Amino acid sequence: MKNVKYWLASALIGTMIGFSSCNSEDEPDMVDDSFYAVQLGGETKVADPQNSGQMIEQGFLNLRTVVTNTVLTIATNEGGKYDDLQPYFSVLLTEVGNGTTTGLNTLVMDFSEFLAEATGARNFTYSGLDMEAAHDPNRNPRMTGRVNNADYDLFIQAVVEGAAQAGITSTEVLGPVGQLLESVRQPIVQR
């Protein structure tokens, strides 16, 4: 009787293992066809140029580079091209001028995470203020004024310039990013 119980238990376990392995083999691998994966490089790990010895997803690195370039383009304001955007970044520019980069790092990470999540990244979640609150000086003391349409257009131009500096000029990438930025125009433009 003891052998029968042992044999029955072994057969049951073997059958369960067999069924579970069949199920996992029959299920196709989930293909990530998000914009983040297809156009931005997705989850492929590469060396992080800002953090020696650390790896970063290629898609997130591309987004972070564009965001950093955009902020630096507005901050350096060559030829006065972005004069109208300077007031919105006055708190940040004052901090950086005083050697404090905490606000800059937070802005770059928040905006990069926002773009990553919006483009389909699976490993990043934007947890900052919603776009209306983030651009409302009454709810975000880092904003010094309300954005108008012309200034938002100028900001989009700065994003395109930041992307070009990162070597991203394809309309297959810039078009959808532009559409994404247009999709949040309404809550950002408040005057």
C-alpha positions as CSV (number, residue, x, y, z in Angstrom):
1,M,0.0,0.0,0.0
2,K,2.8,2.3,0.8
3,N,4.3,1.8,-2.7
4,V,1.0,2.6,-4.3
5,K,0.7,5.9,-2.4
6,Y,4.3,6.8,-3.3
7,W,3.7,5.8,-7.0
8,L,0.4,7.8,-7.1
9,A,2.0,10.9,-5.5
10,S,5.0,10.7,-7.9
11,A,2.7,10.4,-10.9
12,L,0.6,13.3,-9.8
13,I,3.7,15.5,-9.3
14,G,5.1,14.4,-12.6
15,T,1.8,15.2,-14.4
16,M,1.7,18.7,-12.7
17,I,5.2,19.5,-13.8
18,G,4.5,18.2,-17.3
19,F,1.4,20.4,-17.6
20,S,3.1,23.5,-16.2
21,S,6.1,23.2,-18.5
22,C,3.8,22.7,-21.5
23,N,1.9,25.8,-20.5
24,S,5.0,28.0,-20.3
25,E,6.3,26.7,-23.6
26,D,3.0,27.2,-25.4
27,E,2.7,30.8,-24.4
28,P,4.5,33.1,-26.8
29,D,6.9,35.7,-25.3
30,M,5.3,39.0,-24.8
31,V,6.6,41.3,-27.5
32,D,7.0,44.9,-26.5
33,D,5.9,46.9,-29.5
34,S,5.6,50.2,-27.6
35,F,7.1,53.4,-29.0
36,Y,9.5,53.3,-26.1
37,A,10.8,49.8,-27.2
38,V,10.7,50.2,-31.0
39,Q,11.8,53.8,-31.5
40,L,13.7,54.8,-28.4
41,G,15.7,51.6,-27.7
42,G,13.6,50.1,-25.0
43,E,14.9,48.1,-22.1
44,T,18.3,47.2,-23.6
45,K,20.8,48.0,-20.9
46,V,23.7,50.3,-21.7
47,A,26.4,52.0,-19.7
48,D,25.1,55.2,-18.0
49,P,27.4,58.0,-19.1
50,Q,26.4,60.1,-16.0
51,N,26.9,57.3,-13.5
52,S,30.1,55.4,-13.8
53,G,29.7,51.6,-13.5
54,Q,25.9,51.7,-13.7
55,M,23.6,50.5,-16.4
56,I,20.5,52.3,-17.8
57,E,17.8,51.4,-20.3
58,Q,18.6,52.7,-23.7
59,G,15.1,54.2,-24.1
60,F,15.3,56.0,-20.8
61,L,18.9,57.3,-21.6
62,N,17.6,58.7,-24.9
63,L,14.7,60.5,-23.2
64,R,16.9,61.8,-20.3
65,T,19.4,63.1,-22.8
66,V,16.8,64.9,-24.8
67,V,15.3,66.4,-21.6
68,T,18.7,67.5,-20.3
69,N,19.6,69.0,-23.7
70,T,16.3,70.8,-23.7
71,V,16.8,72.4,-20.3
72,L,20.4,73.3,-21.1
73,T,19.3,74.8,-24.4
74,I,16.7,77.0,-22.6
75,A,19.2,77.9,-19.9
76,T,22.1,78.9,-22.2
77,N,19.7,80.8,-24.4
78,E,22.1,81.4,-27.2
79,G,21.2,84.6,-29.1
80,G,18.2,85.2,-26.9
81,K,16.2,82.6,-28.7
82,Y,14.5,81.5,-25.6
83,D,14.1,84.8,-23.7
84,D,10.4,84.2,-23.3
85,L,11.0,80.9,-21.6
86,Q,13.6,82.1,-19.1
87,P,11.0,83.5,-16.6
88,Y,9.4,80.0,-16.2
89,F,12.8,78.6,-15.2
90,S,14.0,81.5,-13.0
91,V,13.9,79.5,-9.7
92,L,15.9,76.7,-11.4
93,L,18.4,79.0,-13.1
94,T,19.0,80.8,-9.8
95,E,19.6,77.5,-8.0
96,V,22.0,76.3,-10.7
97,G,23.8,79.7,-10.7
98,N,24.3,79.2,-7.0
99,G,25.8,75.7,-7.5
100,T,22.7,73.8,-6.5
101,T,21.6,71.1,-9.0
102,T,18.9,69.3,-6.9
103,G,16.0,71.1,-8.6
104,L,17.6,70.5,-12.0
105,N,18.1,66.8,-11.3
106,T,14.5,66.5,-10.1
107,L,13.1,68.3,-13.2
108,V,15.1,66.1,-15.6
109,M,14.1,62.9,-13.8
110,D,10.4,63.9,-13.5
111,F,10.1,64.9,-17.2
112,S,12.1,61.9,-18.3
113,E,9.8,59.5,-16.3
114,F,6.7,61.3,-17.6
115,L,7.9,60.8,-21.2
116,A,9.0,57.2,-20.5
117,E,5.7,56.2,-19.1
118,A,3.8,58.0,-21.8
119,T,5.8,56.2,-24.5
120,G,5.2,52.8,-23.1
121,A,8.1,52.1,-20.7
122,R,7.3,49.2,-18.4
123,N,9.9,50.1,-15.7
124,F,9.2,53.7,-15.1
125,T,6.3,55.5,-13.6
126,Y,5.8,59.2,-13.4
127,S,4.8,60.2,-9.8
128,G,5.0,63.9,-10.0
129,L,2.3,66.5,-10.1
130,D,-0.3,66.3,-12.8
131,M,0.4,68.7,-15.7
132,E,-2.1,71.3,-14.6
133,A,-0.8,71.4,-11.0
134,A,2.9,71.3,-12.2
135,H,2.4,74.4,-14.3
136,D,0.2,76.4,-11.9
137,P,2.2,78.9,-9.8
138,N,-0.5,78.7,-7.1
139,R,0.2,75.0,-6.6
140,N,3.8,74.7,-7.6
141,P,6.1,77.4,-6.2
142,R,8.8,76.6,-8.7
143,M,6.6,78.0,-11.5
144,T,6.8,81.8,-11.6
145,G,4.0,82.4,-14.1
146,R,1.3,80.8,-16.3
147,V,2.3,79.4,-19.7
148,N,0.7,80.8,-22.9
149,N,0.4,79.1,-26.3
150,A,3.3,81.0,-27.9
151,D,5.6,80.0,-25.0
152,Y,4.5,76.4,-25.2
153,D,5.3,76.4,-28.9
154,L,8.7,77.8,-28.1
155,F,9.2,75.0,-25.5
156,I,8.3,72.4,-28.1
157,Q,10.9,74.0,-30.4
158,A,13.5,73.7,-27.6
159,V,12.6,69.9,-27.2
160,V,13.2,69.4,-30.9
161,E,16.5,71.2,-30.7
162,G,17.4,69.1,-27.6
163,A,16.6,66.0,-29.6
164,A,18.7,67.1,-32.5
165,Q,21.6,67.6,-30.2
166,A,21.2,64.0,-29.1
167,G,21.2,62.9,-32.8
168,I,17.4,62.2,-32.8
169,T,16.0,63.9,-35.9
170,S,13.8,61.2,-37.5
171,T,10.2,62.2,-38.0
172,E,9.3,58.7,-36.9
173,V,10.4,59.7,-33.5
174,L,9.8,63.5,-33.4
175,G,6.3,63.2,-34.8
176,P,4.9,61.0,-32.0
177,V,6.8,63.0,-29.3
178,G,5.3,66.2,-30.8
179,Q,1.8,64.6,-30.6
180,L,2.5,63.6,-27.0
181,L,3.5,67.2,-26.1
182,E,0.4,68.5,-27.9
183,S,-1.8,66.1,-25.9
184,V,-0.8,67.9,-22.7
185,R,-1.0,71.4,-24.1
186,Q,-4.5,72.1,-22.6
187,P,-3.5,71.5,-19.0
188,I,-0.1,73.2,-19.3
189,V,-1.3,76.4,-21.1
190,Q,-3.2,78.3,-18.5
191,R,-3.4,81.8,-19.9
